[in-house]
Amino acid sequence: MPGSETATAPTSGAQSVRRALAVLRIVAAGQEHGVRLLDVAQATGLNRATVHRLLQVLVEEGAVEQDAATRRYLIGGEVSLMGLARSAGFPLRAVAAPHLQALAEAEGETCFLTIRNGDDSVCLARHPGSYVVKVLSIEVGARRPLGVGVSGLVLLGGLSDDERADTIARNARRLRALRIEPEELRQRLRLLQRRGHAYAPVGVVPGTRALAVPVRHPEGQILAGLAITAIRERLPDERVPKLVQAMERHARLIGQQWAQREQARRR
């Protein structure tokens, strides 16, 4: 098939571009906290001199900023401005928005929609719950290695066995930096497969718990992860089945509406 080889085979002579993008992804993961040069070197596997050179160029181009006080690196305004060029770049967020709102209001807990981007998960949308204590565990745009967090686990679980193994291998260094061993992640995946949903008795924020279910296209592929976080007292074990049922209903509706949108676009 014409063009199929270009879609799968790496383009030669593009090493610097790939390295710069790898660095940008790690910097983006730091969000407002930022990352150290050492963090970027460890996460990418590049030596410090190479990382320093790439970061300096990215700073000069406005794609990265360096905090003068902490010396940490953050995503620069140039990247943010580029993103504005495609305000409709993530239509799934618009499809899911009313469901996140309805679920958050009905159940009282904060809801999140997370998608896969390469070897990472990225939080695409968040809607605070109606309960007085709101668990805002991650920000919109938060990027983490696939498998980290309940939504990341759901997204990783949706890959084929080979893709899953390759992703874990590529992310091994970053996972260990987060104190997650690959074998531990494989155990979590086995539990996910048995349950059909991901459950974390200890969430990102101490004293919280989290749940996630897959948002599937009617044809079966996973589009996103739909998650809920709550304080521990609000998410006892006996509430989990009912909450999962409500989440799965909204996830199914999101998947169906996305498929309808696709069909309408093809007409």
N, C-alpha and C positions, 0 to 999 in steps of 0.2 A: 504494500500500500504506500503510495507516495507520501513522503514526509513523516512516516511513522518512525523511521530510524532516528531522525533528528529529534523527535520528541522524547526518546528514551536514552540515546547515547549522549554522554557528556561532550560538550563543545570543547575542542582543543584550544589552547592558548588563552583560556579564560580564568586561570588560577587566581590572579590578583582580584578579579571581580568576585569570584566565589569566596575568597578569604575576607574581602571587605564586607560582603553580605553576612557572612558568618559572624563577624565582629559586631555588625549592626544588630543582629538578632540578640546577641548576648547583652549588648548595651540596652536594648529595648526591654529586656526582661528585668532590668534593674528599676524600671519606671522612675518615680521621683526620688528614690533612694540613691540611684546610681550604682555603678560598679567600679571596682579598682582595676588597674591594668593587670594585676596578678590574677584577678577573677576571670578576666577575658582570656588570658593566656591559658589558664587551666581548663576553661570550658571548651575552647576551640582546639587545644592541643598544639597551638602555634608557639614558637619561642617568643620571649618577651620583646626582643629587638624588633621582630616582624610586627607584633601587635602594636608596639609603640609607634612604629612608622605608619601603619595603617590608620591608627587613631589620629595621628597628627594631620594626615591628609584629610580625613573625615571632618576634623575640627575646622581646618582651613576652608572646607567646602560648605560648612554650616550644617552638615548632616549629624554631627556630634558636638556636644558642648562639654566643657570641663568646669566643674565647680571650683572656684579659686580657693575656697576655704578647705574643702575636704579632698580635693584632687580627684574626685570621682567623676566618671564619665556618664553623661545622659544623652538621650536622643535629642538632636537639635531641631531648631525651628524649620529648617529646610525640608526635613522629612515630613514634619507635620503639615506643612504647606502643600507638599506634593500629594499627600493623602486627600486634601480638600478638593483636588481636581476630579475625584470620583466620589462625590457625596452619596451616590447610589451604588457604591461598590459592594455593599453587603445587603442585598435585598432580603436575605433570610432574617435579618434583624427586624425588618419591618413586618414580615409575616408573623414572626414569633412574639412581637411586642404586646399585642392584646392578650395573648395567652400567659405571658409572664405576669402581666398586671393582674389578670383574673386569678391566677394561682396564688400570687402573693397576697392579694386581698382576702381570698377565701380561706387560706391556710395560715395567714399571719406571718409567714417567714419570707426572707429574702430569696429571690430566684435569680438564677444565672443561666445564660446561654453561652456555650463555649464551642468553638470549632477547631478543627485540625488545620495546621499550617505546617506542612513538611513534617519534621520530627517534633514539633511543638504543639501545644494547645494554646489558644488565645481566647480570652474572655471577650465576647462580642457584645453582650448586653447584660444589664443588671437592673432588677426592680426591687426596691426595699419592701419589706413586709409591713403589714398593718399593725403588728404587735409593737408595743412601746419600745422594747429592746431590739434594735435592728443589728443583725450580724452582717457587716459589710466586709467580708473576709478578703476579697480581692477586688481590684479596680478593673473597670473596662479597659481592655488593652493589655491586661496582665498576660505575660507569656511564660510558659513553663514547659519543661520536657514532657512529652507524652507519657502518661502513666502517673504523673504527679497530680494529686488531688482526685476527687471522685469523677469529675467530668473527663479529666485526662485519662483516667483508667478506662472509662467507657469508650472513649475514642480509640485508645490503643487496642482494646478488646475487639473492636470492629474490623481490624486488619486481618489479613490472611496469616497463617502460621509463619510463613517465611518473612513477610513484611514486618510482623511483630518482632520476630527474633532479630532481624536486621536493625530495626529502630532501637531496640533495647541495647544492642551492641554499640550503635553509633552514639547513643546517649549515656553510655555507661559512666563516662568520666563526670558528666554533669549530675547524674543521679547520685553517684557516690559523694559528690560535693554537698548534696542535700541529705546525706546519710541514708540513702536508699540503695540497698544492694540489689543487683539484677534478679537474684533468686527470690528475694523478698517480693519483688514486683511480680514475678511469675506466680507466686503463691496467691497474691491478691487477684490476679487475672483468673486463676482457677476458681476462686471463690465467686468472682463476678459471673463467670459462666454458669455456675450452679444456681445462683440467685436470680440472674437476669437484671440486676441493678448493682450499683456500687454504694457501699455504706462505710462511712468513717466514724467510728465511735469517738474519735478525737479529731476535731477539725483543724483548719489552718490557725484559727484563733483559739487559744486555750479556753476550755470550758464550753466549747461548741461541738456540734455534730453536723455531719453532712450526708446527703443522699444525692444520687444522680441516676438518671435513666437515659437510654439512647433515644434520639429523635431520628426515626428511620423514614426514608423514602418508601412509598408503598412497594417498590420493587426490592427492598431489602437493605440497601446500603445505608450506612449511618451518616446523617447530615450534620449532627451536632450532639452535644450532651446537654441535658436539662438538669440543673442541680438546685437543691435547696439547702440552706444552712440555717441553723437555729441554735439557741443556747441549749445546753445539755438537758435541762429540766423540761424543755418544750419538745424534746424528741426522744421520749422513752422508747424502749424496744417495742412495746405494744402499739405504739402509734405508727411505726414504720410501714406495715402492710397497707394501711388505709392511705397513707401519704403517697406511697409508691403508686397505688392505684390511681389517685388523682393526677399525679405527675405523668403517668403513662397515657392517660386519656388526653391531656394537653399535648404531649409529645406526638401522639398519633394524629391529632388534628393539625398540628404544625406541618408534619410530614405530608398529610393529604393536601393541605392548602398550597404547599410548595409545589407538589406535583401538578395541581390544577393550574398554578401560575405558569409552570413550564409548558403545559399543553396549550395554554392561551397564547403564549409567545410564539409557538410554532405555527399557529394558524395564519 
